[in-house]
C-alpha cells in the first residue's frame, strides 16, 4: 500500500532578485563558481524583497548560497548527460552531474559577498559568481563552513579542479586594456576565464578557428595554439568593444 501523501503537480516560485554580471552571454562562463575570482556580479533584489530588513545581519557572512534558474537552458531534459569533465563523450545520470539541463533547471552557486548597498533597494555585491546577466535568483542563504565544508567527501569523476591552460595576449589586445580604467581587472578576468578553456569539451589542441567570449562590454577573440613544448595555450588575438 502506498501511503505517501499526494503532491501538487507544480509549485509556484517567485524570483527574489536578478543577477547583473560580467558575463552577458553564457559561453565562456566558468563551469563552477570561484574559478574566476575577478568575476564581478550584483544580485539586485526585486520588490517586495528589496526591503533592507530582508538582509539585516547578512553582512556578518562572507559567502552565500544562491538558488537560481538556468533560464537560458532548454526546458527539456534527458536521464543521461555528457559532463565536460569527461570530455563530452561519456554519459552519466543527470542527478550524478551538475548539468544545466535538469528537470527543474535549478542551479546552486556559492559566491563571495563583498558588500551590501541599501541606498536604493538592496544590491548585493558579489565576487566569483558563475552566473550570466539576467539570471533569476529564487533564494539566498548564508554559507556555514562548519556545517557545509566536507574536505573528506568523495567527488566522483571531478576529484579536483580542472587543469588550466596558459593564456597569452597579443600586443593589440594589451593596447586595448591599457586604455581602460578597468584594464587590470579585465586582464585578470580574461586570463581566469580562458585558462578554463571555454571551447566545447570535444575540442582539444590547436585550432585555426577564432572563438569569441563576451566579458563586460567587450568581445574577447582567441584561438588555441601549440607552444614549443607541444602544450596548448590560448592566445587573445583581439579585444573588440561591443
Secondary structure as UniProt FT lines:
FT   STRAND          17..21
FT   TURN            27..28
FT   TURN            33..34
FT   TURN            37..38
FT   STRAND          40..45
FT   TURN            47..50
FT   HELIX           52..55
FT   TURN            56..57
FT   HELIX           58..60
FT   STRAND          63..69
FT   TURN            71..72
FT   STRAND          80..81
FT   HELIX           84..86
FT   TURN            87..89
FT   STRAND          92..93
FT   HELIX           94..96
FT   STRAND          106..117
FT   STRAND          123..127
FT   TURN            133..134
FT   STRAND          136..142
FT   HELIX           145..148
FT   TURN            151..152
FT   TURN            156..157
FT   STRAND          166..169
FT   HELIX           171..178
FT   TURN            181..182
FT   HELIX           183..195
FT   TURN            201..202
FT   STRAND          211..215
FT   TURN            216..217
FT   STRAND          218..226
FT   TURN            228..229
FT   STRAND          232..241
//
